[in-house]
Amino acid sequence: MPTRTQIITVGAGTEKRYNTPVLNKPPGFILPDNPGLTARALLGPLIADAPIGLALVDGDFRYVFINETQAGFDQLPVPDHLGKTVEEVVGSVVWQQMVPFFQQALSGDLLRSQEVSGAPPNQPDSLRHYLISYYPVRSDRRTVTGVGIVVSDITERKQSEALLAGQNRILEAIAADLPLAETLTALALLIEEQIPTSCSVVLLGDDTGSRLRLAAAPSLPEMFVRQIWGDVTPGEQAVTSGIAAWRKETVVTPHIAADPGWSEHCAEALSHGLLACWASPILGEDQQVLGTFAVFLRETRSPVPRERGLVDAAVHTARIAIERDREQARRRQLLRDMLGSLTEGRLLLCLTEEDLPGPLQPDDHEAMMLTEEALRGFRWKVSETAQAVEMPLERRFDRETAGGAASMNSVGPAGGGVGWVYADQAQGLVQVWVSDQGSGIAEESLHRATLER
């Protein structure tokens, strides 16, 4: 049995040494030289106040011990755990992830750092992530009577990893010049992932800064957004209904029902479970308001510092995306004007589908699938249609050349497409339409591809 030496001074310089047994001393434990501090007295606070979750369950997976930290993870007081099964406390979704590890630990295995994700049953919108180690607890050297768990909350780490990955994807989308609506939708979804119970909305101003339009609202019904904002002009009351889009300041409405600015649309917001709104203007380099990034919450409160930082970062990213998109639009318009001018209106660059001319009456209602084998037949169809409308010979050759080149490009670089031939006998017109999913000619190369012989 381990002993502890006590030295007692008696009289002038006389010492007596006693070896007293140390009871209940765990292995690897050194007791201070204080008879009032027992192993039990020291281990109790050490376990209870540990910054990691600790718990012990019996063979029926019922809690027999849990510390305050683990109880906090479960959002349930310590007494409400004891005697309950793990499934009753954490819910069936999380339990299904944990049960194989508990079973392995009961069979005598040690499992380290197994990742589990879920939300406490009393907070279903609060997704949490944990690393859990499971180890067998024995009443003697052989018999396993329970399972101990050591739990670390890694939610913030996982959120940071997801945030960084999401930001990188969005920056890549901006660099790749993906459609602005697609980029802003991805940005709104990223904020919704980072702030549980939230819904994000992005509104854009036009080039003149006089009207608003909806750009992204991935988790809200579009009709709800349009009911509140729609197409509005600066100074109208609808603009300041909860979101002061044209102010150069962030507006926080922690309780929509109590804010006079929301009186007109309070019912619509509350019917969708939206109780709070935070909105920040998206300002350009010249301090022009490019739009607004708004976050709705399904709970009544103001943003915490981390959430303010997330929204500020989103606003900054949105500004980059919007300004780049506007610069791209200006460059495309310049290229369009240049091509039209140099070709005296013969070559028109269409920036959207709305820019395309309306189709003529199709000469053949069935589209032709464009493959290498079908190219000859498609060229023949173009030539035959041009002859039928009595197109002049020189123009007919031009039409055949253009139609053949378009169909060949569709089959070659684009990997295949679809072709149509349209005709108007009365006007002597022929349209050749070719559609494919190819990347097209890079804008910086478009002038060479179209103007060089």
C-alpha positions in Angstrom: 0.0 0.0 0.0 1.4 3.4 -0.8 2.5 5.6 2.1 3.1 9.2 2.8 5.9 10.4 5.2 4.9 13.0 7.7 7.5 15.0 9.8 6.5 16.3 13.1 8.8 18.6 15.1 8.8 18.1 18.8 10.8 20.4 21.1 14.0 22.0 20.0 15.1 20.4 16.8 13.7 16.9 17.6 11.8 15.3 14.6 9.7 12.2 14.5 8.9 10.6 11.1 5.7 8.6 10.5 4.8 6.6 7.5 1.0 6.7 7.1 -1.0 4.8 4.4 -2.6 6.9 1.6 -6.0 5.6 0.9 -7.8 5.6 -2.5 -4.7 7.0 -4.3 -5.2 6.6 -8.1 -2.2 5.6 -10.2 -0.2 8.5 -11.5 -1.5 10.8 -8.8 0.6 12.8 -6.3 -1.3 14.2 -3.3 -0.1 17.5 -1.9 1.4 17.5 1.6 -2.0 18.4 3.1 -4.0 15.8 5.0 -7.2 17.7 4.1 -6.8 17.2 0.4 -7.8 13.7 -0.6 -7.9 12.2 -4.1 -11.7 12.5 -4.1 -11.6 16.1 -3.0 -9.2 17.0 -5.9 -10.6 14.9 -8.7 -14.2 16.2 -8.2 -13.5 19.8 -9.2 -10.9 18.7 -11.7 -13.5 16.7 -13.6 -16.5 19.0 -13.0 -14.6 22.1 -14.2 -12.7 20.6 -17.1 -13.0 22.6 -20.3 -13.9 19.4 -22.2 -17.0 17.3 -22.0 -16.8 14.2 -19.8 -19.5 11.6 -19.2 -20.0 8.0 -18.2 -22.8 5.7 -19.4 -23.6 2.2 -18.2 -24.2 -0.9 -20.3 -27.7 0.3 -21.2 -26.3 3.6 -22.4 -27.8 5.5 -19.5 -25.9 8.5 -18.0 -24.4 7.8 -14.6 -22.1 10.8 -14.6 -21.7 14.0 -16.7 -19.7 17.2 -16.1 -21.0 20.7 -16.5 -19.2 21.2 -19.8 -20.8 18.2 -21.5 -24.2 19.2 -20.0 -23.7 22.6 -21.6 -23.0 21.0 -25.0 -26.3 19.2 -24.7 -28.1 22.4 -23.6 -29.6 20.4 -20.6 -28.8 20.7 -16.9 -26.7 17.9 -15.3 -29.6 16.4 -13.2 -31.7 16.1 -16.3 -29.1 13.7 -17.8 -28.8 11.2 -15.0 -30.7 8.0 -15.6 -31.7 9.0 -19.2 -30.4 7.2 -22.2 -28.0 9.0 -24.6 -30.6 8.8 -27.3 -33.2 10.6 -25.1 -30.7 13.4 -24.5 -29.1 13.9 -27.9 -31.9 12.8 -30.2 -32.1 9.9 -32.7 -30.2 11.6 -35.5 -27.1 12.1 -33.4 -27.5 8.8 -31.6 -27.4 6.9 -34.9 -24.0 8.4 -35.5 -22.8 7.5 -31.9 -24.2 4.0 -31.3 -21.6 2.0 -33.3 -18.8 3.7 -31.3 -20.5 3.0 -28.0 -21.0 -0.6 -29.0 -17.3 -1.0 -29.9 -16.2 0.6 -26.6 -18.5 -1.8 -24.7 -16.6 -4.7 -26.4 -13.3 -3.3 -25.1 -12.1 -1.1 -27.9 -10.7 2.5 -27.6 -11.9 4.9 -30.3 -10.3 8.3 -30.5 -11.6 11.5 -32.1 -14.7 10.4 -33.9 -16.6 13.3 -35.5 -20.3 13.7 -34.8 -22.6 16.5 -36.0 -26.1 17.4 -34.9 -28.3 19.9 -33.1 -29.6 19.6 -29.5 -33.3 18.6 -29.6 -34.3 21.8 -27.8 -32.4 23.9 -30.4 -33.0 22.1 -33.8 -31.5 25.0 -35.8 -28.2 25.1 -34.0 -25.9 22.7 -35.8 -22.9 21.7 -33.7 -19.8 19.6 -34.5 -17.9 17.5 -31.9 -14.9 15.2 -31.7 -15.6 12.4 -29.3 -13.3 9.7 -27.9 -14.9 6.5 -26.4 -13.2 4.2 -24.0 -14.3 1.1 -22.0 -14.7 1.5 -18.2 -14.0 -1.7 -16.2 -15.1 -2.6 -12.7 -12.1 -4.8 -12.5 -9.3 -5.8 -14.9 -11.6 -7.6 -17.3 -15.3 -6.7 -17.0 -16.5 -3.7 -19.0 -19.4 -2.1 -17.1 -19.7 1.2 -19.0 -18.3 3.6 -21.6 -16.6 6.9 -20.9 -16.6 9.7 -23.4 -14.4 12.8 -23.8 -15.9 15.5 -26.0 -14.5 18.6 -27.7 -16.7 21.1 -29.4 -15.2 21.9 -32.8 -18.1 23.9 -34.2 -16.1 27.1 -34.6 -13.3 25.3 -36.3 -15.7 23.6 -38.8 -17.5 26.9 -39.4 -14.1 28.6 -40.1 -13.1 25.9 -42.5 -16.5 26.1 -44.3 -16.3 29.8 -44.4 -12.8 29.8 -45.9 -13.8 27.2 -48.5 -17.0 29.1 -49.4 -15.1 32.4 -49.7 -12.6 30.8 -52.0 -15.4 29.3 -54.2 -17.0 32.7 -54.5 -13.8 34.5 -55.4 -13.1 31.8 -58.0 -16.6 32.4 -59.4 -15.9 36.2 -59.6 -12.6 35.6 -61.3 -14.3 33.2 -63.8 -16.9 35.9 -64.6 -19.9 33.6 -63.7 -23.3 35.3 -63.8 -23.7 37.9 -61.0 -26.9 36.4 -59.8 -25.3 33.0 -59.4 -22.3 34.5 -57.4 -24.6 36.6 -55.1 -26.8 33.6 -54.5 -23.8 31.5 -53.4 -22.7 34.4 -51.1 -26.2 34.6 -49.5 -26.2 30.8 -49.0 -22.8 31.0 -47.3 -24.0 33.5 -44.8 -27.1 31.4 -44.1 -24.8 28.4 -43.4 -22.7 30.5 -41.0 -25.7 32.1 -39.1 -28.3 29.4 -38.3 -32.0 30.5 -38.5 -31.1 33.3 -41.0 -32.2 34.1 -44.6 -30.2 36.5 -46.8 -31.3 38.9 -49.4 -29.3 40.9 -51.9 -30.9 43.9 -53.6 -29.1 45.8 -56.5 -29.4 49.3 -57.6 -29.3 50.1 -61.3 -26.5 52.1 -63.0 -28.2 55.4 -62.2 -28.7 54.5 -58.6 -32.4 55.3 -58.9 -34.2 51.9 -58.8 -33.8 48.6 -56.9 -34.2 45.1 -58.1 -33.9 41.7 -56.4 -30.6 39.9 -57.1 -30.6 36.9 -54.7 -33.0 35.5 -52.0 -32.3 31.8 -52.0 -34.3 30.9 -48.9 -37.2 33.3 -49.1 -40.2 33.2 -51.4 -39.7 35.7 -54.2 -43.2 37.0 -53.8 -42.5 37.9 -50.2 -39.4 39.9 -51.3 -41.2 41.6 -54.1 -44.2 42.5 -51.8 -41.8 44.4 -49.5 -39.5 46.0 -52.1 -40.5 45.4 -55.7 -39.3 48.1 -58.0 -39.0 51.2 -55.9 -37.2 54.5 -56.2 -35.1 56.4 -53.6 -37.2 58.3 -51.1 -40.3 56.0 -51.3 -41.5 54.6 -48.0 -41.1 51.0 -49.4 -37.4 51.5 -49.5 -37.1 52.3 -45.8 -39.5 49.5 -44.7 -36.9 47.8 -42.5 -34.1 48.1 -45.0 -32.8 51.7 -45.7 -31.2 50.6 -48.9 -30.2 54.1 -50.0 -28.7 55.2 -46.7 -25.0 54.8 -46.3 -25.2 53.1 -42.9 -26.1 49.7 -41.5 -29.6 49.4 -40.2 -30.3 46.9 -37.4 -34.0 46.0 -36.6 -33.8 43.5 -33.7 -37.6 43.3 -33.5 -39.6 43.8 -36.7 -43.0 43.9 -34.9 -41.8 46.8 -32.7 -40.3 48.9 -35.5 -42.5 51.5 -37.0 -40.6 51.3 -40.3 -42.0 47.7 -40.7 -45.6 48.5 -39.9 -46.8 48.2 -43.5 -45.1 44.8 -44.0 -44.9 43.4 -40.5 -47.6 40.8 -41.2 -45.9 39.5 -44.2 -42.6 39.1 -42.4 -44.1 37.5 -39.3 -46.1 35.1 -41.4 -42.8 33.7 -42.7 -41.3 33.5 -39.2 -39.0 36.5 -39.8 -38.6 38.5 -36.5 -35.4 40.6 -37.0 -33.6 42.2 -39.9 -30.0 43.6 -40.3 -29.1 45.4 -43.5 -25.9 46.9 -44.8 -25.4 49.1 -47.8 -23.1 47.9 -50.5 -21.0 50.9 -51.3 -18.8 51.4 -54.4 -15.4 53.0 -54.5 -17.1 56.4 -55.1 -19.5 55.8 -52.2 -22.4 55.2 -54.5 -24.9 52.7 -53.1 -24.7 49.7 -55.3 -27.3 47.8 -53.4 -28.1 46.2 -50.0 -27.1 43.0 -48.2 -29.8 42.0 -45.7 -30.1 39.2 -43.2 -33.4 38.1 -41.7 -33.5 36.1 -38.5 -36.2 33.8 -37.1 -35.5 35.1 -33.6 -35.6 38.5 -32.0 -32.1 39.8 -31.4 -29.3 42.0 -32.7 -26.1 40.6 -34.4 -23.2 39.5 -32.2 -19.7 40.7 -33.2 -18.9 37.5 -35.2 -22.1 37.9 -37.2 -21.4 41.6 -37.9 -18.0 40.5 -39.2 -19.5 37.9 -41.5 -22.0 40.4 -42.9 -19.3 43.0 -43.4 -17.1 40.5 -45.3 -20.1 39.5 -47.4 -20.8 43.2 -48.3 -17.1 43.6 -49.3 -17.3 40.5 -51.5 -20.6 41.6 -53.0 -19.0 45.0 -53.9 -16.2 43.3 -55.7 -18.6 41.1 -57.6 -21.0 43.9 -58.6 -18.2 46.3 -59.7 -16.5 43.6 -61.7 -19.8 42.7 -63.4 -20.5 46.3 -64.2 -17.0 46.7 -65.7 -17.5 43.5 -67.7 -20.8 44.9 -69.0 -19.1 48.2 -70.0 -16.4 46.3 -71.8 -18.9 44.1 -73.6 -20.9 47.1 -74.7 -17.7 48.8 -76.0 -16.8 45.6 -77.9 -20.4 45.4 -79.3 -20.3 49.0 -80.5 -16.9 48.5 -82.0 -17.8 45.4 -84.0 -21.1 47.0 -85.2 -19.3 50.1 -86.3 -16.4 48.4 -88.1 -18.7 46.0 -89.9 -21.3 48.8 -90.7 -23.9 46.9 -88.7 -23.4 43.6 -90.4 -21.9 41.9 -87.3 -24.0 42.3 -84.1 -22.8 41.0 -80.8 -25.7 39.9 -78.7 -25.1 40.1 -74.9 -28.3 38.4 -73.8 -30.9 36.2 -75.3 -33.2 39.2 -75.5 -30.7 40.8 -77.9 -31.2 38.0 -80.4 -33.6 38.6 -83.4 -36.9 36.9 -83.3 -36.9 33.6 -85.2 -38.5 33.4 -88.6 -41.0 30.8 -89.5 -39.0 27.5 -89.5 -38.7 25.9 -92.9 -38.3 22.5 -91.1 -39.8 22.3 -87.7 -37.5 19.5 -86.5 -34.2 20.6 -85.1 -31.1 18.7 -86.4 -28.7 17.2 -83.9 -25.2 18.3 -85.0 -22.6 15.6 -85.2 -19.7 15.0 -87.6 -21.9 12.7 -89.7 -24.8 15.2 -89.8 -22.7 18.2 -90.9 -23.0 17.5 -94.6 -26.8 17.2 -94.3 -27.1 20.4 -92.3 -25.0 22.4 -94.9 -27.3 21.0 -97.7 -30.3 22.1 -95.7 -28.9 25.6 -95.5 -28.1 25.7 -99.2 -31.5 24.3 -100.2 -33.4 26.8 -98.1 -31.4 29.7 -99.5 -32.2 28.6 -103.0 -35.9 28.2 -102.1 -36.2 31.9 -101.1 -34.3 32.9 -104.3 -31.3 34.4 -102.4 -28.7 35.9 -104.7 -25.9 33.5 -105.5 -23.1 35.5 -103.7 -25.2 35.9 -100.6 -26.2 32.3 -100.7 -22.5 31.2 -100.7 -21.9 33.6 -97.7 -24.8 32.0 -95.9 -23.5 28.5 -96.6 -20.0 29.4 -95.4 -21.3 31.0 -92.2 -23.7 28.2 -91.4 -21.1 25.6 -92.1 -18.5 27.3 -89.9 -21.0 27.7 -87.0 -22.0 24.0 -87.2 -18.4 22.8 -87.4 -17.5 24.9 -84.3 -20.4 23.4 -82.5 -19.3 19.8 -83.3 -15.6 20.5 -82.8 -14.7 22.7 -79.7 -18.2 22.5 -78.2 -18.6 18.8 -78.6 -22.0 18.8 -80.4 -25.1 21.0 -80.6 -28.4 21.6 -82.3 -29.2 23.4 -85.5 -32.3 25.0 -87.0 -32.9 26.6 -90.4 -35.6 29.4 -90.6 -36.9 31.1 -93.8 -39.2 33.9 -94.9 -40.1 33.5 -98.6 -41.7 36.9 -98.9 -38.6 38.8 -97.6 -36.1 36.5 -99.1 -34.5 35.9 -95.7 -32.8 32.8 -94.2 -31.8 32.4 -90.5 -29.4 29.7 -89.4 -29.5 29.0 -85.6 -26.8 26.9 -83.9 -27.0 26.2 -80.2 -24.4 24.4 -78.1 -22.9 24.3 -74.5 -19.4 25.3 -75.5 -17.4 28.0 -73.7 -17.4 30.2 -76.8 -14.7 32.6 -77.9 -12.9 34.4 -75.2 -13.8 38.1 -75.1 -10.2 39.2 -75.5 -10.0 37.2 -78.7 -13.4 38.0 -80.1 -12.2 41.0 -82.2 -9.5 38.9 -83.9 -11.9 35.9 -84.5 -14.5 38.1 -86.1 -12.5 40.8 -88.0 -9.3 39.0 -89.2 -9.7 37.2 -92.5 
